[in-house]
Amino acid sequence: MKTYSRITGTGSYLPPRRLTNADLVAELATQGVASSDDWIVERTGIRARHFAAAGVVSSELALPAARQALQAAGVQAEDIDLIIVATSTPDMVFPSTACILQGKLGVKGGAAFDVQAVCSGFIYALTIADSLIKSGTASKALVIGSEVFSRILDFKDRTTCVLFGDGAGAVVLEASTEPGILATDIHADGSYTNILCVPGHVCGGSILGDPLLRMDGQAVFKLAVGVLEESARAVLTKAGKTDADIDWLIPHQANIRIMQSTARKLKLSMDKVVVTVDQHGNTSAASIPLALDTAVRRGQVKPGQTLLLEGVGGGFTWGAVLLKL
């Protein structure tokens, strides 16, 4: 009998500190940086974001999200034999945030590792977990996106510091005889490394290069709208589906304009697009599972519906997953 993988539970966590645009604008003004709520909303659709407290690391955001997903799935932590954490802001150089999270869950033995594909990270991680379950290597997986992007922002650069937030989202993915994940599609093009990056690294106890996020916004936008449509078409074709089969589009929550452009290309009403960017900002690898869990708990997304998840991020990386919940 053929083995498939299905999402059986979702969870998420946002750090308590919530900053509206007005809050952030006021903080930036103390550093001589000018911005406004209107400017941010018009260009991005973002109205608020959450920032982790000093000293709080990615595994600490991932833990409550993971526990919530486990509870929703009716699965115990000791039943999990695979943990994949998608993050660009790990707790430390090594070991992986996934291993640290495994320890905090009080379990051992199953595989645990991180995936670094920036804002496409959750799509990459879900694709890997799906493959490992289908091959019989794993049977129950925790797939998590967790980020503390506030640590790598330049608060003197108003074009980037207003975009990002912190948070975590998680799913439990289990082996099943019924199709869940219908198709996946992931890609990268390293020739675009410089349009979105944090070009620094640790060497000899010091940071060499620039440890803060740098982005060419226009170049990212132009590339994103093209590759997102290509990846969406690819998974639909692989699954033998069409635009009309999509109940919900759950895209990476980067910018409302990118999301609107993707919806138009797929002939989808924005009523079929899950939007959380207004309240969460861009939480990188956490944004898709955060949006998924939010929609599930709101009652928007329901079991049996067909979902298109897609993301694009630094690398340049992109991908999509088509699944039936």
C-alpha positions in Angstrom: 0.0 0.0 0.0 1.4 3.4 -1.0 2.4 5.8 1.8 1.6 9.4 1.8 2.1 12.2 4.3 -0.6 14.4 5.9 -0.7 17.4 8.1 -2.6 16.3 11.3 -2.0 19.3 13.5 -0.9 22.9 13.4 0.5 25.4 16.0 2.0 28.8 16.3 3.5 31.3 18.7 4.1 35.0 18.7 6.2 36.7 21.3 4.2 39.0 23.6 5.7 42.3 22.5 3.5 43.7 19.7 4.6 46.9 17.8 2.2 48.7 15.7 3.6 50.9 12.9 3.0 53.9 15.2 5.1 52.3 17.9 7.9 51.4 15.5 7.9 54.9 13.9 8.2 56.5 17.3 11.2 54.3 18.1 12.9 55.0 14.8 12.4 58.7 15.3 14.6 58.6 18.4 17.4 57.4 16.1 16.7 60.1 13.5 15.0 57.8 11.1 11.8 59.1 9.5 8.9 56.9 8.5 5.1 56.8 8.9 2.2 54.4 9.2 0.9 55.4 5.8 4.3 54.9 4.1 4.6 51.4 5.6 1.0 50.3 4.9 1.0 51.6 1.3 4.2 49.8 0.3 3.8 46.6 2.3 0.4 46.1 3.9 2.0 45.7 7.3 0.3 47.3 10.3 2.0 45.5 13.2 4.6 42.9 14.1 5.9 41.1 17.2 9.5 41.2 18.5 11.0 38.7 20.9 12.4 40.0 24.2 16.2 40.3 24.6 17.8 36.9 25.1 14.9 34.9 23.7 16.1 32.5 20.9 14.4 30.7 18.1 14.0 27.4 20.0 12.1 29.2 22.7 9.5 30.4 20.1 9.4 27.0 18.4 8.7 25.1 21.6 5.1 26.4 22.3 4.3 26.3 18.6 5.4 22.6 18.5 3.5 21.7 21.7 0.4 23.3 20.2 0.7 21.3 17.0 1.3 18.1 18.9 -1.8 18.7 20.9 -3.9 19.5 17.8 -2.7 16.2 16.2 -3.3 14.2 19.4 0.4 13.1 19.3 2.9 12.8 22.1 6.4 14.3 21.7 7.9 10.8 22.2 6.0 9.6 19.1 7.9 12.1 16.9 10.8 10.5 15.0 11.8 13.5 12.9 12.2 17.2 13.7 13.1 19.8 11.0 13.4 23.4 11.9 13.5 26.0 9.1 15.4 29.1 10.4 17.9 31.7 9.3 18.3 32.9 12.9 19.4 29.7 14.8 20.1 29.7 18.5 23.8 29.2 17.9 26.3 28.2 15.2 25.8 24.6 16.3 24.2 22.3 17.4 21.1 22.8 15.3 18.0 24.6 16.7 16.2 21.3 15.9 18.5 19.4 18.3 18.1 22.0 21.0 14.3 21.9 20.5 14.3 18.1 20.7 16.0 18.4 24.1 13.5 20.9 25.3 10.7 18.6 24.3 12.4 15.9 26.5 12.7 13.3 23.7 15.7 11.7 21.9 16.6 9.2 19.2 14.8 10.6 16.2 16.6 12.7 13.5 16.7 16.4 14.1 18.3 19.1 11.8 17.8 22.6 10.5 17.1 23.8 7.0 18.3 27.2 5.9 16.5 28.5 2.8 15.4 31.8 4.4 11.8 32.7 3.6 11.4 29.5 1.6 12.6 27.4 4.5 9.3 26.0 5.6 8.5 24.9 2.0 11.9 23.2 1.8 11.5 21.6 5.2 8.0 20.3 4.4 9.3 18.8 1.1 12.1 17.0 2.9 9.8 15.7 5.6 7.3 14.5 3.0 10.1 12.6 1.2 11.4 11.0 4.3 7.9 9.8 5.4 7.1 8.5 1.9 10.4 6.5 1.9 9.6 5.0 5.3 12.5 6.7 7.1 10.1 8.6 9.4 6.5 8.2 10.4 5.7 11.3 12.4 7.5 14.6 11.9 7.5 18.0 13.5 8.2 20.6 10.8 8.7 24.1 12.2 9.6 27.6 11.0 11.0 29.8 13.7 12.7 33.2 13.5 14.0 36.1 15.5 14.6 38.5 12.6 14.6 41.5 14.9 18.2 40.5 15.8 19.5 41.1 12.3 17.7 44.3 11.3 19.4 47.6 10.7 17.1 50.1 12.4 18.7 52.9 10.5 17.4 51.4 7.2 13.7 52.2 7.0 13.3 50.2 3.8 14.0 46.9 5.7 13.5 47.3 9.4 9.8 48.0 9.1 9.2 44.7 7.2 10.1 41.9 9.6 8.9 40.3 12.7 9.5 37.3 15.0 7.5 34.2 15.5 7.1 30.4 15.0 4.7 28.1 13.2 4.6 24.3 13.3 2.9 21.3 11.8 2.8 17.6 12.6 3.2 15.6 9.4 2.2 11.9 9.7 2.4 8.8 7.4 -1.1 8.0 6.0 -2.7 5.8 3.4 -4.7 8.8 2.2 -3.1 11.5 0.1 -2.2 14.7 2.0 0.8 16.4 0.3 -0.1 16.1 -3.4 3.0 17.7 -5.0 6.1 19.7 -4.1 8.5 22.0 -6.1 11.6 23.6 -4.8 14.4 25.6 -6.6 17.3 28.0 -6.1 19.4 30.4 -8.1 22.6 31.4 -6.4 23.4 34.1 -9.0 21.0 36.3 -7.0 22.8 35.9 -3.7 23.4 39.7 -3.2 19.8 40.9 -3.6 18.8 39.6 -0.2 21.5 38.6 2.3 23.2 39.0 5.7 26.8 39.2 4.4 28.6 38.5 7.7 30.1 35.5 9.5 31.9 34.6 12.7 35.7 34.2 12.6 38.2 34.1 15.4 35.7 35.3 17.9 34.6 38.3 15.9 32.0 39.1 13.2 33.6 39.6 9.8 31.5 41.5 7.2 28.1 43.0 7.7 25.9 41.1 10.2 22.7 42.9 9.3 20.0 42.2 6.6 20.5 43.9 3.2 17.9 43.9 0.5 17.4 45.3 -3.0 13.6 45.5 -2.7 12.9 46.2 -6.4 15.0 43.3 -7.6 13.4 40.9 -5.0 9.9 42.0 -6.0 10.5 41.5 -9.7 12.0 38.1 -9.2 9.5 36.9 -6.7 6.3 37.5 -8.7 7.7 35.5 -11.6 9.1 32.4 -9.8 6.0 32.1 -7.5 3.7 31.7 -10.4 6.1 29.2 -12.1 6.3 27.1 -8.9 2.5 27.2 -8.4 1.9 26.0 -12.0 4.5 23.3 -11.4 2.8 21.7 -8.4 -0.6 22.0 -10.0 0.7 20.2 -13.1 2.4 17.5 -11.0 -0.8 16.9 -9.1 -3.1 17.0 -12.1 -4.9 20.0 -10.7 -5.9 23.4 -12.0 -6.3 26.9 -10.5 -10.0 26.1 -9.9 -9.0 23.3 -7.5 -7.3 25.7 -5.0 -9.5 26.4 -2.0 -6.8 28.6 -0.3 -3.6 30.2 -1.3 -1.3 30.5 1.8 1.8 32.4 0.5 4.9 33.6 2.3 3.7 36.8 4.0 6.4 39.2 2.7 4.5 42.0 1.0 0.8 42.4 0.2 1.6 43.5 -3.3 3.5 40.3 -4.1 0.6 38.3 -2.7 -2.0 40.2 -4.8 0.1 39.8 -7.9 0.4 36.0 -7.4 -3.4 35.7 -6.8 -4.1 37.6 -10.0 -1.8 35.4 -12.0 -3.6 32.3 -10.6 -7.0 33.9 -11.2 -7.8 33.7 -7.5 -9.9 36.3 -5.6 -8.1 37.7 -2.5 -11.0 36.2 -0.6 -9.1 32.9 -1.2 -5.8 34.2 0.1 -4.8 33.8 3.7 -3.4 37.2 4.8 -1.6 37.7 8.1 1.2 40.1 6.9 -0.8 43.0 8.3 -0.5 41.8 11.8 2.7 39.6 11.8 4.9 41.4 9.2 7.4 39.2 7.4 8.5 36.4 9.8 10.6 34.6 7.1 10.5 30.8 7.5 7.8 31.1 10.1 5.3 33.0 8.0 3.6 30.2 6.1 3.0 27.9 9.1 2.0 30.9 11.2 -0.6 31.9 8.5 -1.7 28.3 8.2 -2.3 27.9 11.9 -4.0 31.3 12.2 -6.4 30.3 9.3 -7.1 26.9 10.8 -8.0 28.4 14.2 -10.1 31.1 12.7 -12.1 28.4 10.9 -11.2 29.7 7.5 -9.2 26.6 6.4 -11.0 23.4 7.0 -10.2 19.6 6.7 -10.6 18.3 3.2 -9.7 21.6 1.5 -6.9 22.0 -1.1 -4.2 24.4 -0.1 -1.4 25.9 -2.1 1.6 27.0 0.0 4.4 28.9 -1.6 7.4 30.9 -0.6 10.4 32.9 -1.9 13.5 34.1 -0.1 17.2 34.8 -0.1 19.5 32.5 -1.9 17.6 33.1 -4.1 15.2 30.2 -3.2 11.6 29.5 -4.0 9.1 26.7 -4.0 5.5 25.5 -3.5 3.6 22.7 -1.9 0.1 21.6 -2.9 -1.8 19.6 -0.2 -5.1 18.4 1.0 -5.6 19.2 4.6 
